[in-house]
Each structure stands twice: as C-alpha cells, then as structure tokens.
Amino acid sequence: MADFRAMTAVEVIEALRQSAPTLILLHKRPDADAVGSALALRLWLEAMGSPACCICADEMPEHLAFLGAGLQESLLITAVPAGFEGARIIAVDTASPAQAGELVPELEARVSLMIDHHGTGTPFADHYILPSAAASGEIVLALIRASDVAVTPRMATLLYAAISADTGCFRYSNTTTATHLAAAFLVERGIDTAEINRQLYEAKSLSLLTAEKAGFERLHFYESGRIAILTFPYALQQQLGLKDEHLGTLVDVARCVYGVEIAAAIRETATPGVYRVSMRANVDFDVAAVAARFGGGGHTRAAGATLTADDAERAEAMILEALLQAER
Ligand SMILES: [Mn+2]
C-alpha cells in the first residue's frame, strides 16, 4: 500500500491557496455533511482563486436540493467537466475509495487530498482526518477560519447544515463543546437555523414516509426488544417506486423505539443478494467493529457495511448473529 501522509491544517491551507482547477469528490448516497462540506469547500476555493466543482457518483438527493440551490444543482458526474481535465481532486467526508462509488474511472486514482472525520477508513491519499470532529463541516469551517477568507452567510448555511445533520441536530454523543462553538460562530453569520433544521428534520417527502411505513411493518425485535432490525427487499422498493435516497432514514425507524439499544436497517441493492446495512447504537456499543467484520466501517455509534446473503431473512440472521457475538 502506498504511504500517504497526515497533513497539518497549515499545510492543507497552504496547498489549497495554490490556485488550480479543483474537483471536490463526495461519497455516493451523499448526506448533508458531504454536500454542505463540499459546497462550502467549493466557495472557499473560489474565494482563493480556484475554479471548483463538486462531483459525486449519485445525484443530489431531493431533500438536500435547498443546499445547492443557485450554486450547484447537480452533483452526478458522467464525464470530466470542461475545464477540469487536469484538475486536482479533493475528497471530502469519504473514508474509502469504495464510498466514492462509480465515478469516471480515471478520476478515482487522482485524489491528492482527503478531508474527513471518519476514523475507520483506509487513507487513499494525503489526508487531514480528525475523528474527534462531529462532522466534516466542522473541519472545513476550522480550515476556512484559519485562512484569511471570510465565512459568508452562504458558507455558514452549508456548514451549519453539515454539522447539524451529522449530530442529529446536536443530539448525538459526537456533539462536543467544539461542535457547539462552531455552530455558535455560524449562527453569528446571520443564518436561518430554524429553516435549515426544518428542511433537514421536519420536511419529508411522501416517498420517504412511504418507505418508513413499509420499514416499520418489517421491523423485528430481538433480545427482549434491545435489538431492532428491519430488512427491505429490492422488489418492495421497486413496487413502491422508491429511490435509494428514500431509504436513508430507515434505520431511525428501528432506532427510535423505546428500549432499543442497537438498531439495524438492511436493504437489498439492485444487485440481487447484495445487502447494504446501516447500524446505530443508542448505548455504548461499537457498531463500527461489527461493520468492519463485513468490510464496512463508520463511527462507534453509527456504521455501515455491505454483505452478500441468499435472501433478506439470511441477511437479517447474519447481522443479528454478528451483533450478539460482539456483545459477548
Ligand atoms: Mn460526515
């Protein structure tokens, strides 16, 4: 494996001050932290004289369209954008090449810098990774503040959304004093936090509610209700006309029930027999370690992996067994 270097904040800022066309890569199935951090990074680079464009293997999810409005409506890349042929590439919030997904192949190997807060990935470029940060947005904000570029209200909106999303609106255990101080700084930039949080947490499409209802009906409880798991077959997703982005909150359906300590949502992908699992812990339990057994990763209390199983029942049994083994 190539040797990649941990960079300091000063080195990252120095490198990004060198103006050059820049592609900012965010992980597939982008969340608000990825989108907010990447778009804020784009605005910062542009302020320092570099043309920049955010790219992703998936399109902007509809519930995050408000973040890109008037700035960059589309993230999906199918070809190298004009003017960015020899661009440097920075990955944000992306812990592994697998998370980058199916991009234009020649781009994947050309990432020269990773900015991330996932502690469990394998660095695939020189990197600036702070696992203590609640969100990549927290890291991008600190970098901008350490440069001589002012944080505009637009940047502040993007970064607040990023941090709010990855902390579940400042509720999860990854929320630190530094997180609140970062948020306070952003609020001082004059942003509409009520509207940002309404967009992130209250506004739900009918498709999302349909997915949650179907997920609820498939919820199974184990160990006297301490473990909740649901599986979502691809055939059901197709029957209900749901996109992948509508299934992103399924794990919360399992996690929110009284008494549940560990929750998992398993959904079959378009490839038959390949399942994507999201796990959450409401107690001190390392779901990232369980995800790692299936080649995945994440954080102690929020992690994901991909597994292969004959059917949905078998996939659920595999996850339950792995969780029970890890508890022993
Ligand atoms: Mn993140």
Boltz pocket constraint, residues with backbone or C-beta under 6 A from the ligand:
constraints:
  - pocket:
      binder: B
      contacts: [[A, 33], [A, 34], [A, 93], [A, 117], [A, 134], [A, 135], [A, 136], [A, 166]]
      max_distance: 6.0
